[in-house]
Amino acid sequence: MPKLLADITPLRESLPFRRLWIGNGLSSVGTQLTVVAVSLEVYHLTGSTLAVGMLGLVALVPLVVAGLYGGAVADAHDRRKVALFSSTVLWLVTICIAAQAWLGLGNVWLLYALIAVQSAAAGVNGSARSAIVPRLVRLELLPAANALSMIVMGLGTTVGPLLAGVLVANVGYAWTYSVDVLTFTASLWALFKLPPLPPQPVDGGKPVQRAGLKSVLEGFSFLGRRKNVRMTFLVDMCAMVFALPRALLPAIGAVWLGGGDQTAGLLLAAIAAGSFLAALFSGPLGYVRRQGLAVVWSITVWGGAVAALGGAVLAGGRTHDGAVSPWLVAAVVALVVAGVADSVSSVFRSTILQAATPDHLRGRLQGIFVVVVTGGPRLGDVFSGATGSWLGEGWAAVVGGLLCIAAVWSLATFQPGFVRYDARHPKP
């Protein structure tokens, strides 16, 4: 099945990319343990879906500021050093999250504060890491490299939520967070082994611009003039803000489908399993030329699948005495489909952005990308948490999915050039 399975040429050709890929894969499991366990702990302490959604709000401002400035820093300095420093901060924050659990503090506001610091460090880290990849592989291998990255992300977000549900239920939050502390060392090792990645000369021999407000604004100026690159951000915001069901899942597990924390972990893992399967069988993606059109249809499928999740929740109704609803299977299938769609969209959005952006601007554009792909879900948590409290979790998923579909096709109508985007002749 050589044409169906993922293309591993980037792993064969680039030892630095292979090291980074392995490190990311090992650390992603632990990272997902913490992401899921924090949301479960907040729900355990408060019993409120809105409080879980507030995790997104407290992380949003530091993410936006650090992501944008971190992109400018990544363009002005050695990207390896920037990524290594920010990863060290992330590791230390994870130690603090584990420590509060071991001490039994049970303070939601402390968790909010730690997540805010973690979000700031993640903004800088994500900008630098994403800008590194085009320096490690050939341009024509970017779709394959991005698909391979989705494999390890999908594996981590499949195994991580499942383990989080099991570990939280059986050994508690402290041990769950501690596993992340141990696995994160793999990411630090991979970054340490990368070669130096200093800024490359700008076209025309201009000096590299120092990090600062002017540098950040230059990235926004480029984005404002490039419709296709801009659309990769806008369509993803449609999916993440309107149709991200993450904040709904603790209540869906506890009140609707039954099974509690383990059901919430299973549903999150279903999304990740779909992403993993799509990336594993991503061989045909390298032949797709109309990448913009593929993104639009992928997000359409995502919205439809989230609406189907809401339909399964409404069909099953509230559970009693902790019994697991027979509609759990339908909910899992819907989220697997959503994960497949999300993976395909992510591969093509990342490829369009990397291929159409000059190297000296990649850090800043990746900084904006990090703000969108990480900040969008934070806004989505707030949106779904609020609508879930107002309409109920099932109707919140249905309405969010339909709003996502309407928004993405409205954008495609106003920006038809994105639908015609041809990978053979990338135009930003």
C-alpha positions as CSV (number, residue, x, y, z in Angstrom):
1,M,0.0,0.0,0.0
2,P,2.8,2.5,-0.8
3,K,0.5,5.1,-2.3
4,L,-1.9,5.0,0.5
5,L,0.4,5.0,3.6
6,A,2.1,8.2,4.7
7,D,5.3,9.2,2.8
8,I,8.3,8.7,5.2
9,T,10.8,10.3,2.9
10,P,11.4,13.3,5.2
11,L,12.3,10.9,8.0
12,R,14.8,9.1,5.8
13,E,16.4,12.2,4.3
14,S,16.6,14.5,7.4
15,L,18.1,13.2,10.7
16,P,17.3,16.5,12.5
17,F,13.6,16.2,11.4
18,R,13.6,12.6,12.5
19,R,14.9,13.5,16.0
20,L,12.3,16.3,16.3
21,W,9.6,14.0,15.2
22,I,10.4,11.3,17.7
23,G,10.7,13.8,20.5
24,N,7.4,15.4,19.7
25,G,5.7,12.0,19.6
26,L,7.0,11.0,23.0
27,S,6.1,14.3,24.6
28,S,2.7,14.7,23.0
29,V,1.2,11.9,25.1
30,G,2.2,13.5,28.3
31,T,1.0,16.9,27.1
32,Q,-2.4,15.6,26.4
33,L,-2.5,13.9,29.8
34,T,-2.2,17.4,31.4
35,V,-4.6,19.1,29.0
36,V,-7.4,16.6,29.8
37,A,-6.6,16.1,33.5
38,V,-6.7,19.9,34.1
39,S,-10.2,20.2,32.5
40,L,-11.4,17.2,34.5
41,E,-9.9,18.6,37.7
42,V,-11.6,22.0,37.2
43,Y,-14.9,20.2,36.5
44,H,-14.4,18.1,39.7
45,L,-13.7,21.2,41.8
46,T,-16.6,23.3,40.4
47,G,-19.1,21.0,38.7
48,S,-19.4,23.7,36.0
49,T,-19.0,23.4,32.2
50,L,-18.6,27.2,32.2
51,A,-15.6,26.9,34.6
52,V,-14.0,24.4,32.2
53,G,-14.6,26.8,29.4
54,M,-12.9,29.6,31.4
55,L,-9.6,27.7,31.0
56,G,-9.7,29.0,27.4
57,L,-10.3,32.6,28.4
58,V,-7.5,32.8,31.0
59,A,-5.0,31.4,28.5
60,L,-6.1,33.6,25.5
61,V,-4.4,36.9,26.3
62,P,-0.9,35.5,27.2
63,L,-1.1,33.2,24.1
64,V,-1.9,36.1,21.8
65,V,0.9,38.4,23.1
66,A,3.5,35.7,23.5
67,G,2.6,34.0,20.2
68,L,3.0,37.2,18.2
69,Y,6.2,38.4,19.9
70,G,7.6,34.8,19.9
71,G,7.3,34.7,16.1
72,A,9.3,37.9,15.8
73,V,11.9,36.5,18.2
74,A,12.1,33.3,16.1
75,D,12.8,35.3,13.0
76,A,15.5,37.4,14.7
77,H,17.3,34.7,16.7
78,D,18.5,31.1,16.4
79,R,15.2,29.2,16.3
80,R,16.7,26.2,18.1
81,K,17.6,28.3,21.1
82,V,14.2,30.0,21.1
83,A,12.4,26.6,21.0
84,L,14.7,25.1,23.7
85,F,14.2,28.0,26.1
86,S,10.5,28.1,25.8
87,S,10.2,24.3,26.1
88,T,12.2,24.5,29.4
89,V,9.6,27.0,30.7
90,L,6.8,24.6,29.7
91,W,8.5,21.8,31.5
92,L,8.8,23.8,34.7
93,V,5.1,24.9,34.6
94,T,4.1,21.2,34.3
95,I,6.2,20.5,37.4
96,C,4.2,23.2,39.2
97,I,0.8,21.7,38.1
98,A,1.9,18.3,39.4
99,A,3.1,19.9,42.7
100,Q,-0.3,21.6,43.4
101,A,-2.0,18.2,42.9
102,W,0.5,16.4,45.2
103,L,-0.1,19.0,47.8
104,G,-3.9,18.7,47.5
105,L,-4.4,22.5,47.1
106,G,-7.6,22.2,45.1
107,N,-7.5,25.8,44.0
108,V,-9.1,26.6,40.7
109,W,-7.5,30.1,40.5
110,L,-4.0,28.6,40.9
111,L,-4.8,26.3,38.0
112,Y,-6.0,29.2,36.0
113,A,-2.7,31.1,36.7
114,L,-0.5,28.1,35.8
115,I,-2.4,27.6,32.5
116,A,-1.9,31.3,31.7
117,V,1.9,31.0,32.1
118,Q,1.9,27.7,30.2
119,S,-0.1,29.3,27.4
120,A,2.5,32.2,27.1
121,A,5.4,29.7,26.8
122,A,3.5,27.6,24.3
123,G,2.9,30.6,22.1
124,V,6.7,31.3,21.8
125,N,7.4,27.6,21.5
126,G,4.9,26.8,18.8
127,S,6.1,29.8,16.6
128,A,9.7,28.6,16.7
129,R,9.0,24.9,16.2
130,S,6.7,25.4,13.2
131,A,9.2,27.8,11.5
132,I,11.9,25.2,12.0
133,V,10.4,22.5,9.9
134,P,10.9,24.1,6.4
135,R,14.6,24.4,7.3
136,L,14.9,20.7,7.8
137,V,13.1,19.2,4.8
138,R,12.8,20.1,1.1
139,L,9.9,22.3,0.0
140,E,8.2,19.6,-2.0
141,L,8.2,17.3,1.0
142,L,6.3,19.7,3.3
143,P,2.9,18.0,2.8
144,A,4.6,14.7,3.8
145,A,6.4,16.3,6.7
146,N,3.2,17.9,8.0
147,A,1.3,14.6,7.6
148,L,4.0,12.8,9.6
149,S,3.7,15.5,12.3
150,M,0.0,14.9,12.4
151,I,0.7,11.1,13.0
152,V,2.6,11.8,16.2
153,M,0.1,14.4,17.3
154,G,-2.8,12.1,16.5
155,L,-1.1,9.3,18.4
156,G,-0.5,11.5,21.4
157,T,-4.0,12.9,21.4
158,T,-5.4,9.4,21.1
159,V,-3.4,7.7,23.8
160,G,-3.2,10.8,26.0
161,P,-6.9,11.3,26.7
162,L,-7.5,7.6,27.1
163,L,-4.7,7.4,29.6
164,A,-5.9,10.6,31.3
165,G,-9.3,9.2,31.9
166,V,-7.9,5.9,33.2
167,L,-5.2,7.4,35.4
168,V,-7.4,10.1,36.9
169,A,-10.0,7.6,37.8
170,N,-7.5,5.1,39.3
171,V,-4.4,6.9,40.6
172,G,-5.5,10.6,40.8
173,Y,-4.4,13.9,39.3
174,A,-0.9,14.0,40.9
175,W,0.4,10.9,39.2
176,T,-1.2,11.8,35.9
177,Y,0.6,15.2,35.8
178,S,3.8,13.5,36.9
179,V,3.8,11.3,33.8
180,D,3.9,14.5,31.7
181,V,6.8,15.8,33.6
182,L,8.8,12.7,32.7
183,T,7.8,12.5,29.0
184,F,8.5,16.1,28.3
185,T,12.2,15.5,28.7
186,A,12.0,13.7,25.3
187,S,11.1,17.0,23.7
188,L,13.9,18.9,25.3
189,W,16.4,16.2,24.2
190,A,15.2,16.5,20.5
191,L,15.5,20.2,20.5
192,F,19.0,20.1,22.1
193,K,20.2,17.8,19.4
194,L,19.1,20.1,16.5
195,P,21.8,22.0,14.6
196,P,22.0,25.7,15.0
197,L,19.3,27.5,13.0
198,P,20.3,31.2,12.8
199,P,18.3,33.7,10.7
200,Q,18.9,33.5,7.0
201,P,19.8,36.6,5.0
202,V,16.8,38.5,3.7
203,D,16.3,38.9,-0.1
204,G,18.4,41.8,-1.3
205,G,21.0,41.5,1.5
206,K,18.9,43.4,4.0
207,P,19.8,42.8,7.7
208,V,17.5,40.7,9.8
209,Q,15.0,42.8,11.6
210,R,15.2,42.9,15.4
211,A,12.3,41.5,17.3
212,G,9.8,44.2,18.3
213,L,6.5,45.8,17.5
214,K,7.7,46.9,14.0
215,S,8.7,43.3,13.3
216,V,5.3,42.0,14.4
217,L,3.5,44.6,12.3
218,E,5.5,43.6,9.2
219,G,4.1,40.1,9.6
220,F,0.6,41.4,9.8
221,S,1.3,43.6,6.8
222,F,2.3,40.6,4.7
223,L,-0.8,38.7,5.9
224,G,-3.0,41.6,5.0
225,R,-1.8,41.6,1.4
226,R,-1.9,37.8,0.9
227,K,-5.5,36.5,0.6
228,N,-4.8,32.8,0.3
229,V,-2.5,32.8,3.4
230,R,-5.1,34.9,5.3
231,M,-7.9,32.4,4.4
232,T,-6.0,29.6,6.1
233,F,-6.5,31.4,9.4
234,L,-10.0,32.5,8.8
235,V,-11.5,29.1,7.9
236,D,-9.8,27.5,10.9
237,M,-11.3,30.1,13.2
238,C,-14.7,29.0,11.8
239,A,-14.1,25.4,12.9
240,M,-12.5,26.1,16.2
241,V,-14.6,28.9,17.6
242,F,-18.1,27.6,16.5
243,A,-17.6,23.8,16.5
244,L,-15.0,22.7,19.1
245,P,-16.8,20.4,21.6
246,R,-14.0,20.0,24.1
247,A,-15.5,22.0,26.9
248,L,-18.8,20.1,26.5
249,L,-17.3,16.6,27.0
250,P,-16.9,16.5,30.8
251,A,-20.7,17.2,31.2
252,I,-21.6,14.9,28.3
253,G,-19.7,12.0,30.1
254,A,-21.1,12.9,33.5
255,V,-24.8,13.7,32.7
256,W,-25.7,12.6,29.1
257,L,-23.8,9.5,27.8
258,G,-22.6,8.2,31.2
259,G,-19.2,6.9,32.2
260,G,-17.9,10.1,33.6
261,D,-14.2,10.9,33.2
262,Q,-13.5,7.8,31.2
263,T,-16.2,8.7,28.6
264,A,-14.9,12.2,28.3
265,G,-11.4,10.8,27.7
266,L,-12.8,8.3,25.1
267,L,-14.6,11.1,23.2
268,L,-11.4,13.2,23.1
269,A,-9.5,10.2,22.0
270,A,-12.0,9.5,19.2
271,I,-11.1,12.9,17.6
272,A,-7.4,12.1,17.9
273,A,-7.9,8.6,16.5
274,G,-9.5,10.1,13.4
275,S,-6.6,12.5,13.0
276,F,-4.1,9.7,13.4
277,L,-5.8,7.5,10.9
278,A,-6.0,10.3,8.3
279,A,-2.3,11.1,8.8
280,L,-1.3,7.4,8.7
281,F,-3.1,6.9,5.3
282,S,-2.0,10.3,4.0
283,G,-0.2,9.1,0.9
284,P,-2.8,10.4,-1.5
285,L,-2.7,13.9,0.0
286,G,0.6,14.5,-1.8
287,Y,-1.2,14.4,-5.1
288,V,-3.9,17.0,-4.2
289,R,-3.3,20.3,-6.1
290,R,-6.6,22.1,-5.2
291,Q,-5.5,22.4,-1.5
292,G,-7.8,25.4,-0.7
293,L,-10.8,23.5,-1.9
294,A,-9.8,20.5,0.2
295,V,-9.6,22.7,3.3
296,V,-13.1,24.1,2.8
297,W,-14.6,20.6,2.3
298,S,-12.6,19.2,5.3
299,I,-14.0,21.9,7.6
300,T,-17.5,21.3,6.3
301,V,-17.2,17.6,7.3
302,W,-15.8,18.7,10.7
303,G,-18.9,20.9,11.3
304,G,-21.3,18.2,10.2
305,A,-19.6,15.6,12.5
306,V,-19.8,17.9,15.5
307,A,-23.5,18.5,14.8
308,A,-23.9,14.7,14.6
309,L,-22.3,14.4,18.1
310,G,-25.0,16.8,19.4
311,G,-27.7,14.7,17.7
312,A,-26.4,11.5,19.5
313,V,-26.4,13.3,22.8
314,L,-30.0,14.5,22.3
315,A,-31.2,11.1,21.1
316,G,-29.8,9.4,24.1
317,G,-31.1,11.8,26.7
318,R,-29.8,12.1,30.3
319,T,-28.5,8.9,31.9
320,H,-29.4,7.6,35.3
321,D,-27.3,5.8,38.0
322,G,-24.2,6.2,35.9
323,A,-25.4,3.9,33.1
324,V,-23.7,4.3,29.7
325,S,-26.0,5.3,26.9
326,P,-26.1,3.1,23.8
327,W,-25.7,6.3,21.8
328,L,-22.1,6.5,23.0
329,V,-21.0,4.5,19.9
330,A,-22.6,7.0,17.5
331,A,-20.9,9.8,19.4
332,V,-17.5,8.1,19.1
333,V,-18.0,7.5,15.3
334,A,-19.0,11.1,14.7
335,L,-15.8,12.3,16.5
336,V,-13.6,9.9,14.6
337,V,-14.9,11.4,11.4
338,A,-14.3,14.9,12.8
339,G,-10.7,13.9,13.6
340,V,-10.2,12.7,10.0
341,A,-11.5,16.0,8.6
342,D,-9.4,18.1,11.1
343,S,-6.2,16.2,10.1
344,V,-6.7,16.8,6.4
345,S,-7.5,20.5,6.9
346,S,-4.4,20.9,9.1
347,V,-2.0,19.3,6.6
348,F,-3.1,21.5,3.8
349,R,-3.4,24.7,5.8
350,S,0.1,24.3,7.2
351,T,1.5,23.5,3.7
352,I,-0.1,26.5,2.1
353,L,1.3,28.8,4.8
354,Q,4.8,27.3,4.8
355,A,5.1,27.2,1.0
356,A,3.8,30.7,0.3
357,T,5.7,32.5,3.1
358,P,9.4,33.7,2.7
359,D,11.8,32.2,5.3
360,H,12.5,35.5,7.0
361,L,8.8,36.0,7.7
362,R,7.9,32.4,8.6
363,G,8.4,32.9,12.4
364,R,6.1,35.8,12.5
365,L,3.4,34.1,10.3
366,Q,3.8,31.0,12.4
367,G,3.3,33.2,15.5
368,I,0.0,34.4,14.0
369,F,-0.8,30.8,13.1
370,V,-0.2,29.6,16.7
371,V,-2.5,32.4,18.0
372,V,-5.2,31.2,15.6
373,V,-4.8,27.4,16.1
374,T,-4.4,27.6,19.8
375,G,-6.3,30.8,20.6
376,G,-9.2,29.7,18.4
377,P,-9.8,26.6,20.6
378,R,-9.6,28.7,23.7
379,L,-12.4,31.0,22.3
380,G,-14.2,27.8,21.2
381,D,-14.1,26.6,24.8
382,V,-15.7,29.8,26.0
383,F,-18.3,29.7,23.2
384,S,-19.2,26.1,23.8
385,G,-19.1,26.4,27.5
386,A,-21.5,29.3,27.4
387,T,-23.9,27.8,24.9
388,G,-23.7,24.5,26.7
389,S,-24.8,26.2,29.9
390,W,-27.6,28.1,28.0
391,L,-28.9,25.6,25.5
392,G,-27.6,22.3,27.0
393,E,-24.6,20.4,25.7
394,G,-26.4,18.5,22.9
395,W,-28.0,21.6,21.3
396,A,-24.7,23.5,21.7
397,A,-22.9,20.9,19.5
398,V,-25.7,20.9,16.9
399,V,-25.8,24.7,16.6
400,G,-22.0,25.1,16.7
401,G,-21.5,22.6,13.9
402,L,-24.1,24.3,11.6
403,L,-22.7,27.7,12.3
404,C,-19.2,26.4,11.3
405,I,-20.5,25.1,8.0
406,A,-22.4,28.4,7.2
407,A,-19.3,30.5,8.1
408,V,-16.8,28.6,6.0
409,W,-18.9,28.6,2.9
410,S,-19.6,32.3,3.3
411,L,-15.8,32.9,3.4
412,A,-15.3,30.7,0.3
413,T,-17.9,32.6,-1.6
414,F,-16.2,36.0,-0.8
415,Q,-12.7,34.6,-1.5
416,P,-13.0,32.3,-4.6
417,G,-9.3,32.5,-5.2
418,F,-8.7,30.3,-2.2
419,V,-10.9,27.6,-3.6
420,R,-8.9,27.7,-6.9
421,Y,-5.5,27.6,-5.0
422,D,-3.0,25.4,-7.0
423,A,-0.2,23.7,-5.1
424,R,1.9,23.6,-8.3
425,H,1.9,27.4,-8.4
426,P,1.6,28.6,-4.8
427,K,0.4,32.1,-4.5
428,P,0.1,33.8,-1.1
